[in-house]
Amino acid sequence: MADIAPGYWLSPPKTYSSRDKRDLGKEMKVLHWISAIIGRSLGDDNAPAKLRDGIALCELINQLQPGSVSSITRSRSSFGKIQNISKFLKAAELYGVNKEDLFLPSTLYDGHHMVEVINAIESLALRVSHML
């Protein structure tokens, strides 16, 4: 895991209110960090669309902790997407991310309050950097 970007670009998590606006620059950095770890490009824009099916998030946590998500649903159904997001959230909590830093599956699936989603991924990145 030495070649994985430790998340040096991250600042400590802060408390976000649902009124905080999206930071597209931060979303781009998060997408690049995920891409570096999973070994495939997610691009650098439209984080909600890139993460909505939960597949990249499941791949991310499986790279950090192999076997965290035993099966990733590749179906295009809403149920499958929400199931993937839920699996990621459970695995992230087991990895050591504080439950308070996580989000509800519907937050990402519906594309609302992306600040909360990005905050959760930043918290995961910080956890990774502390483990290196």
GROMACS elastic network, one bead per residue, 0.5 to 0.9 nm:
[ bonds ]
;  ai    aj funct       b0    kb
    1     4     6  0.54423   500
    1     5     6  0.88049   500
    1    63     6  0.88314   500
    1    64     6  0.78792   500
    1   132     6  0.78938   500
    2     5     6  0.80118   500
    2     6     6  0.84876   500
    2   132     6  0.73498   500
    3     6     6  0.85444   500
    3    37     6  0.87800   500
    4     7     6  0.87187   500
    4    33     6  0.86081   500
    4    36     6  0.69506   500
    4    37     6  0.59411   500
    5     8     6  0.74662   500
    5    33     6  0.67906   500
    5    36     6  0.71478   500
    5    37     6  0.74740   500
    5   125     6  0.88633   500
    5   129     6  0.82670   500
    6     9     6  0.84954   500
    6    33     6  0.87162   500
    6   125     6  0.67943   500
    6   126     6  0.75460   500
    6   128     6  0.64091   500
    6   130     6  0.83409   500
    6   132     6  0.74941   500
    7    10     6  0.56159   500
    7    11     6  0.89232   500
    7    30     6  0.89319   500
    7    33     6  0.73285   500
    7   122     6  0.78576   500
    7   125     6  0.53716   500
    7   126     6  0.62439   500
    7   128     6  0.76633   500
    7   129     6  0.61222   500
    8    11     6  0.80765   500
    8   125     6  0.87361   500
    8   126     6  0.82403   500
    8   129     6  0.76086   500
    9    29     6  0.80552   500
   10    13     6  0.82570   500
   10    26     6  0.88125   500
   10   122     6  0.65637   500
   10   123     6  0.87989   500
   10   125     6  0.77741   500
   10   126     6  0.72260   500
   11    14     6  0.84943   500
   11   122     6  0.81264   500
   11   126     6  0.84482   500
   12   122     6  0.80912   500
   12   123     6  0.77053   500
   12   126     6  0.75448   500
   13    16     6  0.88623   500
   13   101     6  0.80611   500
   13   119     6  0.63635   500
   13   120     6  0.83105   500
   13   122     6  0.69177   500
   13   123     6  0.62177   500
   13   126     6  0.85694   500
   14   119     6  0.77565   500
   15   101     6  0.84777   500
   15   116     6  0.89688   500
   15   119     6  0.85927   500
   16    19     6  0.79547   500
   16    20     6  0.64235   500
   16   115     6  0.70915   500
   16   116     6  0.69126   500
   16   119     6  0.81101   500
   17    20     6  0.55599   500
   17   113     6  0.88884   500
   17   115     6  0.85478   500
   17   116     6  0.85060   500
   18    21     6  0.81709   500
   18   112     6  0.89569   500
   18   113     6  0.60528   500
   18   115     6  0.77967   500
   18   116     6  0.79726   500
   19   113     6  0.82097   500
   20    23     6  0.89688   500
   20   113     6  0.82094   500
   20   115     6  0.70955   500
   21   113     6  0.83217   500
   21   114     6  0.86463   500
   21   115     6  0.71556   500
   22    25     6  0.88744   500
   22    26     6  0.84291   500
   22    27     6  0.80409   500
   22   113     6  0.78311   500
   22   114     6  0.64942   500
   22   115     6  0.56625   500
   23    26     6  0.53519   500
   23    27     6  0.62943   500
   23    28     6  0.87476   500
   23   114     6  0.89511   500
   23   115     6  0.74998   500
   24    28     6  0.61188   500
   24    29     6  0.86656   500
   24    45     6  0.76291   500
   24    46     6  0.84065   500
   24    47     6  0.85153   500
   25    28     6  0.50962   500
   25    29     6  0.63610   500
   25    30     6  0.87214   500
   25    44     6  0.89474   500
   25    45     6  0.89359   500
   26    29     6  0.50672   500
   26    30     6  0.61932   500
   26    31     6  0.86339   500
   26   118     6  0.77532   500
   27    30     6  0.50865   500
   27    31     6  0.62034   500
   27    32     6  0.86535   500
   27    44     6  0.78436   500
   27    45     6  0.74773   500
   27    46     6  0.81427   500
   27    47     6  0.62255   500
   27   114     6  0.87223   500
   27   115     6  0.86912   500
   27   118     6  0.65386   500
   28    31     6  0.51139   500
   28    32     6  0.62248   500
   28    33     6  0.86430   500
   28    43     6  0.80484   500
   28    45     6  0.59244   500
   28    46     6  0.82875   500
   28    47     6  0.73993   500
   29    32     6  0.50536   500
   29    33     6  0.61458   500
   29    34     6  0.86541   500
   29    44     6  0.75959   500
   30    33     6  0.50209   500
   30    34     6  0.61888   500
   30    35     6  0.85046   500
   30    44     6  0.87376   500
   30    47     6  0.85811   500
   30   118     6  0.71455   500
   30   121     6  0.72803   500
   30   122     6  0.73556   500
   30   125     6  0.89289   500
   31    34     6  0.51662   500
   31    35     6  0.60542   500
   31    36     6  0.86234   500
   31    41     6  0.83047   500
   31    42     6  0.62204   500
   31    43     6  0.69766   500
   31    44     6  0.60848   500
   31    45     6  0.78836   500
   31    47     6  0.68874   500
   31    50     6  0.83628   500
   31    51     6  0.88335   500
   32    36     6  0.61372   500
   32    37     6  0.87259   500
   32    41     6  0.74960   500
   32    42     6  0.72193   500
   32    43     6  0.73181   500
   32    44     6  0.66626   500
   33    36     6  0.51795   500
   33    37     6  0.64739   500
   33    38     6  0.88158   500
   33   125     6  0.84531   500
   34    37     6  0.52403   500
   34    38     6  0.61354   500
   34    39     6  0.82988   500
   34    40     6  0.86264   500
   34    41     6  0.84543   500
   34    42     6  0.78796   500
   34    56     6  0.76542   500
   34    57     6  0.79657   500
   34    60     6  0.64192   500
   34   121     6  0.89445   500
   35    38     6  0.53051   500
   35    39     6  0.56569   500
   35    40     6  0.52642   500
   35    42     6  0.58116   500
   35    43     6  0.80799   500
   35    56     6  0.84527   500
   35    60     6  0.85309   500
   36    39     6  0.54110   500
   36    40     6  0.70673   500
   36    41     6  0.76322   500
   37    40     6  0.81380   500
   37    59     6  0.87907   500
   37    60     6  0.65254   500
   37    63     6  0.68981   500
   37    64     6  0.81747   500
   38    41     6  0.83262   500
   38    56     6  0.75277   500
   38    59     6  0.62135   500
   38    60     6  0.56553   500
   38    62     6  0.87962   500
   38    63     6  0.65871   500
   41    44     6  0.84881   500
   42    45     6  0.82939   500
   42    47     6  0.85893   500
   42    50     6  0.65066   500
   42    51     6  0.88050   500
   42    56     6  0.83578   500
   43    46     6  0.83658   500
   43    47     6  0.88143   500
   43    50     6  0.82544   500
   44    47     6  0.76812   500
   45    48     6  0.88366   500
   45    49     6  0.88279   500
   45    50     6  0.82112   500
   46    49     6  0.56077   500
   46    50     6  0.63863   500
   46    51     6  0.87961   500
   47    50     6  0.50295   500
   47    51     6  0.59726   500
   47    52     6  0.80873   500
   47   114     6  0.83119   500
   47   118     6  0.89266   500
   48    51     6  0.54355   500
   48    52     6  0.55526   500
   48   108     6  0.67017   500
   48   109     6  0.78527   500
   48   110     6  0.85272   500
   48   111     6  0.55832   500
   48   112     6  0.86494   500
   48   114     6  0.71722   500
   49    52     6  0.52823   500
   49    53     6  0.79144   500
   49   109     6  0.89304   500
   49   111     6  0.80354   500
   50    53     6  0.75448   500
   50    54     6  0.85612   500
   50    56     6  0.78195   500
   51    54     6  0.54866   500
   51    55     6  0.71511   500
   51    56     6  0.62665   500
   51    57     6  0.68383   500
   51    85     6  0.88009   500
   51   108     6  0.75963   500
   51   109     6  0.84356   500
   52    55     6  0.81014   500
   52    56     6  0.89009   500
   52    81     6  0.69727   500
   52    82     6  0.83632   500
   52    85     6  0.79253   500
   52   108     6  0.59462   500
   52   109     6  0.51904   500
   52   110     6  0.80425   500
   52   111     6  0.75285   500
   53    56     6  0.78076   500
   53    57     6  0.86119   500
   53    73     6  0.88274   500
   53    74     6  0.82711   500
   53    75     6  0.88297   500
   53    76     6  0.77469   500
   53    77     6  0.89808   500
   53    78     6  0.82023   500
   53    80     6  0.76844   500
   53    82     6  0.71427   500
   53    83     6  0.88968   500
   53    84     6  0.68948   500
   53    85     6  0.71759   500
   53   108     6  0.88801   500
   53   109     6  0.73349   500
   54    57     6  0.51650   500
   54    58     6  0.61553   500
   54    59     6  0.86189   500
   54    72     6  0.84924   500
   54    73     6  0.86714   500
   54    80     6  0.87426   500
   54    81     6  0.57821   500
   54    82     6  0.72561   500
   54    83     6  0.79895   500
   54    86     6  0.83036   500
   54    87     6  0.85575   500
   54    88     6  0.73321   500
   54   108     6  0.87545   500
   54   109     6  0.85516   500
   55    58     6  0.51685   500
   55    59     6  0.61665   500
   55    60     6  0.85215   500
   55    72     6  0.65922   500
   55    73     6  0.74359   500
   55    74     6  0.72380   500
   55    81     6  0.77773   500
   55    84     6  0.64161   500
   55    85     6  0.78505   500
   55    88     6  0.88779   500
   56    60     6  0.59919   500
   56    61     6  0.87282   500
   57    61     6  0.63115   500
   57    62     6  0.85310   500
   57    84     6  0.79842   500
   57    85     6  0.72386   500
   57    88     6  0.60741   500
   57    89     6  0.88637   500
   57   121     6  0.89706   500
   58    61     6  0.53229   500
   58    62     6  0.61035   500
   58    63     6  0.86242   500
   58    68     6  0.81647   500
   58    69     6  0.63200   500
   58    71     6  0.88419   500
   58    72     6  0.67677   500
   58    84     6  0.66532   500
   58    85     6  0.75171   500
   58    87     6  0.71912   500
   58    88     6  0.52658   500
   58    89     6  0.89794   500
   58    91     6  0.85708   500
   59    62     6  0.50691   500
   59    63     6  0.61993   500
   59    64     6  0.87417   500
   59    69     6  0.81870   500
   59    72     6  0.81803   500
   59    88     6  0.88225   500
   60    63     6  0.52271   500
   60    64     6  0.64269   500
   60    65     6  0.86295   500
   60    88     6  0.86205   500
   61    64     6  0.50047   500
   61    65     6  0.58407   500
   61    66     6  0.74341   500
   61    67     6  0.86065   500
   61    68     6  0.65486   500
   61    69     6  0.75049   500
   61    88     6  0.67572   500
   61    91     6  0.69543   500
   61    92     6  0.68919   500
   61    95     6  0.84564   500
   62    67     6  0.57217   500
   62    68     6  0.54151   500
   62    69     6  0.62653   500
   62    70     6  0.85679   500
   62    91     6  0.87748   500
   63    66     6  0.56238   500
   63    67     6  0.85321   500
   63    68     6  0.88040   500
   64    68     6  0.85678   500
   64    95     6  0.86699   500
   64   128     6  0.78232   500
   65    68     6  0.57525   500
   65    69     6  0.89013   500
   65    91     6  0.86110   500
   65    95     6  0.75411   500
   66    69     6  0.79002   500
   66    70     6  0.88948   500
   67    70     6  0.54627   500
   67    71     6  0.87342   500
   68    87     6  0.84249   500
   68    88     6  0.82084   500
   68    90     6  0.89098   500
   68    91     6  0.57153   500
   68    92     6  0.86368   500
   68    94     6  0.86800   500
   68    95     6  0.87117   500
   69    72     6  0.67947   500
   69    84     6  0.85910   500
   69    87     6  0.63419   500
   69    88     6  0.70906   500
   69    91     6  0.69375   500
   71    84     6  0.87267   500
   72    80     6  0.86180   500
   72    83     6  0.86766   500
   72    84     6  0.62906   500
   72    87     6  0.85509   500
   73    76     6  0.85375   500
   73    80     6  0.55655   500
   73    81     6  0.71777   500
   73    83     6  0.75716   500
   73    84     6  0.63523   500
   74    77     6  0.87123   500
   74    80     6  0.72093   500
   74    81     6  0.80181   500
   74    84     6  0.88374   500
   75    78     6  0.83953   500
   75    79     6  0.86261   500
   75    80     6  0.58049   500
   75    81     6  0.74448   500
   76    79     6  0.84699   500
   76    80     6  0.67990   500
   76    81     6  0.70350   500
   77    80     6  0.52673   500
   77    81     6  0.64448   500
   77    82     6  0.87784   500
   78    81     6  0.51892   500
   78    82     6  0.61925   500
   78    83     6  0.84390   500
   78   109     6  0.83928   500
   79    82     6  0.52622   500
   79    83     6  0.59788   500
   79    84     6  0.86585   500
   80    84     6  0.62318   500
   80    85     6  0.87351   500
   81    84     6  0.51886   500
   81    85     6  0.63746   500
   81    86     6  0.86610   500
   81   109     6  0.75094   500
   82    85     6  0.50906   500
   82    86     6  0.61030   500
   82    87     6  0.85938   500
   82   105     6  0.60014   500
   82   106     6  0.72768   500
   82   108     6  0.87810   500
   82   109     6  0.66843   500
   83    86     6  0.50655   500
   83    87     6  0.61793   500
   83    88     6  0.86716   500
   83   105     6  0.82377   500
   84    87     6  0.50767   500
   84    88     6  0.62302   500
   84    89     6  0.86750   500
   84   105     6  0.88626   500
   85    88     6  0.51177   500
   85    89     6  0.62480   500
   85    90     6  0.87276   500
   85   104     6  0.86985   500
   85   105     6  0.56525   500
   85   106     6  0.87454   500
   85   108     6  0.79598   500
   85   109     6  0.80725   500
   86    89     6  0.51049   500
   86    90     6  0.62250   500
   86    91     6  0.85925   500
   86   104     6  0.80390   500
   86   105     6  0.58388   500
   87    90     6  0.52192   500
   87    91     6  0.61375   500
   87    92     6  0.85158   500
   88    91     6  0.51208   500
   88    92     6  0.59634   500
   88    93     6  0.85769   500
   89    92     6  0.50598   500
   89    93     6  0.62347   500
   89    94     6  0.86639   500
   89    99     6  0.87061   500
   89   102     6  0.69229   500
   89   103     6  0.77821   500
   89   104     6  0.83412   500
   89   105     6  0.79596   500
   90    93     6  0.52634   500
   90    94     6  0.63570   500
   90    95     6  0.86672   500
   91    95     6  0.60605   500
   91    96     6  0.87389   500
   92    96     6  0.64760   500
   92    97     6  0.56849   500
   92    98     6  0.85040   500
   92    99     6  0.87212   500
   92   102     6  0.83744   500
   92   120     6  0.89575   500
   92   124     6  0.69616   500
   93    96     6  0.51821   500
   93    98     6  0.61847   500
   93    99     6  0.60580   500
   93   102     6  0.79990   500
   93   124     6  0.89955   500
   94    97     6  0.72145   500
   95   124     6  0.82233   500
   95   127     6  0.81564   500
   96    99     6  0.86766   500
   96   124     6  0.79329   500
   96   127     6  0.69094   500
   97   100     6  0.84052   500
   97   101     6  0.68829   500
   97   102     6  0.75747   500
   97   120     6  0.79181   500
   97   123     6  0.63242   500
   97   124     6  0.58516   500
   97   126     6  0.89296   500
   97   127     6  0.67342   500
   98   101     6  0.53472   500
   98   102     6  0.69819   500
   98   120     6  0.88572   500
   98   123     6  0.80286   500
   99   102     6  0.53131   500
   99   103     6  0.82430   500
  100   103     6  0.78952   500
  100   120     6  0.88910   500
  101   116     6  0.77717   500
  101   117     6  0.88648   500
  101   119     6  0.68384   500
  101   120     6  0.52484   500
  101   121     6  0.88130   500
  101   123     6  0.67814   500
  102   116     6  0.72695   500
  102   117     6  0.72314   500
  102   119     6  0.77432   500
  102   121     6  0.82757   500
  102   123     6  0.84274   500
  103   106     6  0.82640   500
  103   107     6  0.64368   500
  103   108     6  0.78566   500
  103   116     6  0.61377   500
  103   117     6  0.61902   500
  103   119     6  0.88883   500
  103   120     6  0.69601   500
  104   107     6  0.52790   500
  104   108     6  0.73731   500
  104   109     6  0.89876   500
  104   117     6  0.88097   500
  105   108     6  0.57650   500
  105   109     6  0.62028   500
  105   110     6  0.85116   500
  106   110     6  0.55253   500
  106   111     6  0.78874   500
  106   112     6  0.81464   500
  107   110     6  0.56073   500
  107   111     6  0.60051   500
  107   112     6  0.53192   500
  107   113     6  0.63268   500
  107   114     6  0.73031   500
  107   116     6  0.79010   500
  107   117     6  0.74402   500
  108   112     6  0.64417   500
  108   113     6  0.77074   500
  108   114     6  0.67428   500
  108   116     6  0.86697   500
  108   117     6  0.65236   500
  109   112     6  0.79388   500
  110   113     6  0.89210   500
  111   114     6  0.63401   500
  112   115     6  0.85235   500
  112   116     6  0.88136   500
  113   116     6  0.57182   500
  113   117     6  0.72086   500
  114   118     6  0.61410   500
  114   119     6  0.83712   500
  115   118     6  0.52059   500
  115   119     6  0.59901   500
  115   120     6  0.86219   500
  116   119     6  0.50008   500
  116   120     6  0.62273   500
  116   121     6  0.87764   500
  117   120     6  0.51796   500
  117   121     6  0.64233   500
  117   122     6  0.86652   500
  118   121     6  0.51253   500
  118   122     6  0.60854   500
  118   123     6  0.85450   500
  119   122     6  0.50150   500
  119   123     6  0.61450   500
  119   124     6  0.86702   500
  120   123     6  0.50058   500
  120   124     6  0.63212   500
  120   125     6  0.87003   500
  121   125     6  0.61967   500
  121   126     6  0.86208   500
  122   126     6  0.61387   500
  122   127     6  0.85352   500
  123   126     6  0.50905   500
  123   127     6  0.62010   500
  123   128     6  0.86607   500
  124   128     6  0.62512   500
  124   129     6  0.87022   500
  125   129     6  0.62147   500
  125   130     6  0.86831   500
  126   129     6  0.50009   500
  126   130     6  0.62298   500
  126   131     6  0.86798   500
  127   130     6  0.51849   500
  127   131     6  0.64023   500
  128   131     6  0.51411   500
  128   132     6  0.65657   500
  129   132     6  0.53787   500
